[in-house]
Amino acid sequence: MDFGIKGKTALVIGAGSGLGAASARALSAEGAHVVLVGRRPEVLATSAATMTGPTTQVVWDVSDPEQAAGRIAEIRAKAGPIEILVNNTGGPPPSPAAGQPLDLWSTHFRGMVMSLIAITDAVLPDMRAAGWGRIVTIASSGVVAPIPNLALSNSLRGALAGWSKTLSRELAPKGITVNMALPGRIATDRLRSLDEGRAKRESRPVDDVIGESLSAIPLGRYGEPDEFGAAVGFL
């Protein structure tokens, strides 16, 4: 299937591993020039080696929204106008909803919400000029059904959902689509960490925790990152 993105520049945030890397691979397979953004150069290099098309690697910790405009200008100078954006950040630590320090909320709001808003605003001129663009924000199934002990993630990604929906209505007449991809239980390092954390809290073997999760999944297994990435590539 030809998605019509061959030769377009796709910016993927958090592309070093996990769902971001899988999304980048899907876009690369369709012929996009993928700009891989991540914090660790060695991880980015490993991810880039799995791509089938041209890539540009950018070491950037996106948690500071004030850097977005300048860094996007640098990327544009290297890779050309950005017409595809995949927003993706790491998840915050597990936490209950009550009793969390306000500075913890503020730090993660800045890094998970404000940063993605700033990055999106910085690439929108390219999409508007082209009369075409694709924005996909990776969040979590916790947006639909809050996940116990993930209050920060549920809340902040819920904020991204409200922003994305509003933005989608504003940009649709310009030929720019805005979607969210809400992964459930996909076999990533992040999910392994969450399973291990739950096992520790409940004094249970991690295999018991995983087995309980699998029993609620019709396929009887966790999803694979590349299965998720294919969905992002389609969007």
N, C-alpha and C positions, 0 to 999 in steps of 0.2 A: 504494500500500500504506500502510495506517495502522499506524504502530508504537506508537500509544497513548501518545505523549509530548507531545502538544499541551498547552501551558500549564505544563509542568514546567520547573523551573529546571535548566539544564545549565551546569556550570563547566568551561571548557576552558582548560587551562594551555598557554602557548606558542601563543596563538591569533592572533598577529599575522601570521603567514605560514606557508607550507609546509603540512605535514601537519596541524598544529593548526588553521590557518585553514580548511582543507578539511573537517576534521571538524566544526568549528563551523558551516560553511555547510550541511552535511548535516542537522545537528540543527535548525538554524533553519528549513530547508525543511519539516521535519516539525512545526513549530509550537512548538518549545521556546523559552523565554526564555533566551538564551545569554549567560553572563557570560564576557567575553573578557579573559584575563589575559596581559599581556606587559610587557616592560621599556620599550618606546618608545611614547609616546603617539601620535606621528604614524603609526606603523605600525599600531597598534590602530585608529585612526580609519579608515585605508584599508581594513582588514579588515572593520570594522563596516559600511562602505558596501556590502559585497558580500552582506550578510545580508538575508534576506527577512522576518524577524520582529524582535521587540524584543530589544535588547541592552543590556548594562551593561558599560562598559569599566573595567578596573581595572589601573592601572600598578603592577606588583609584580615585583620580582626574587625569584623563589622559591628561590634557591639557599641561603638561610638558613632552615633548618628551624625555628629558634626563633620565627620570625615567623608560622608557619602558623596557630596557634590564634587569635591576635588578628586576623589579616587575614581569616580565614574568618568570624569573628564580625561583622566590618564588612560583608562581602559579604552575609551572611545578613540583616543589618538593612536592606540596600538592596534585595535581590532576592528574599528569602524563602528557605525551606528548600531545600537543594540535594539533588536526587534523582538527578542524573546527573553523573558526574565523568569527565573525560578527562584522564588524566595524560600529560604530554608535556614533555620538556626537550630542549634542544639537545644535540648530541653532543660528546664530548670530542675533543681533538686526536688525530690519527693517532699511533700509537706501537707499537713492539715490546713484547713482554711483559717482557723482561729489562732490568734496569738503569734502571728508572724511579724517580725520587725518591719516597720514601714520602709526602712532603707532597702530591705530585701525585695519588697514589692517594686520599689522605685528602680533599683538596679536592673531587675529583669524586665520591667516594662520598657526601660530605655534600650536594652540590648535586644529584646525580642520583638517589640512592637514599633517603637520610634525609629529604630535603625532600618527596618524593612519599609516603613513609610517613606523615609528619606531616600533610600535607594530607588524605590519606585518613582518618586517624584523626579529624581535625577535622570532616569532613562526615558521618561514619558515624552520629552521633546522629540526624540528619535522616532518613536512610534507614531506620534501625531504627524510628523513630517512625511512618514511613509504611508500614512493612511491605513496602517496595519500593525498589529502587535498582539503578543500573547503574554499574559502574566499569570503565573501559577504560584500560589503560596502553599507550601507544605505545612500542615498543622498537625492535627490529631483527631481521632474519633472522639476524644473527650469534648470536642466542640458540640457534638450531638448529644452524648450521654456522659456527663462528668464522671471521671474515673476516681475512685476513692484514693485518698492520700496524694493526689496530684493537683492540689488546689491552685498552685501558681500556674501550671500548664493549662488547666481547664480555663482559668480566668483570662489569662493573657492571650491565649489562642482564640478564646471567644471574642476578645476585642478585635483581633485580626479578622475574624469572620464578619463582624459588623462593618468594619472598614472596607473589606473586599466586596461585600454585597453592594454597598453604597457606591464604591468606585466603579463597579461593573456597569451600573446604570448610567453613570456619567460618561463612560468611555465607549460604550457599545456603538453609539452613532458615528464614532470616529474610526470604526473598524478594528477596535482593540477589545479583546475579550479578557475577562478577569475571572479566574476560577480558583477554587481551593481543592487540594487533595488531602483527604483525611485518613491517614493510615490507621489500621487497627493493629493487630499483632503481627508485625513483620520481623523476621529473624535478623536483627541488627545488634550491634554492641550495646546500644542504648536499651533495647528490650531485655537483653541478657542482664544488664545492670539492674533494671527494675525488678526482674524476677528474683535475682539474688538478694536485693534489698528487702523484698517482701518475705522471702524465706528466712532471712535473719531476724526480721521484726517478729515473725510468728513462730520462730524456733522450729522450723520445718526443713526437711531436705528440699533443695531447689528443684529436684526432679518431681517432687510432689506438687509444687507450685506450678511447674510447667504442665504436668499432666492434667491438673484441674483446668488450666486455661485451654488446653487442647480439647478437652471434653466438651467445651462450649462452641467449638469451631466445626462446622459441618464437614470440612475436608479432613479434619483430624490432624492438621499440621499448621505451623506458622507460615505466613506468606513469605515469598522470597523477594529480596530487594529489587531484582530485575523485573519481576512481575509488576511491582508498584511503579518502577521507572517507566515501563511501557505505557502505563496509564497517563503518566505525566507527559510523556512524549506525544501522545494523542491529543491531549488538551492544548 
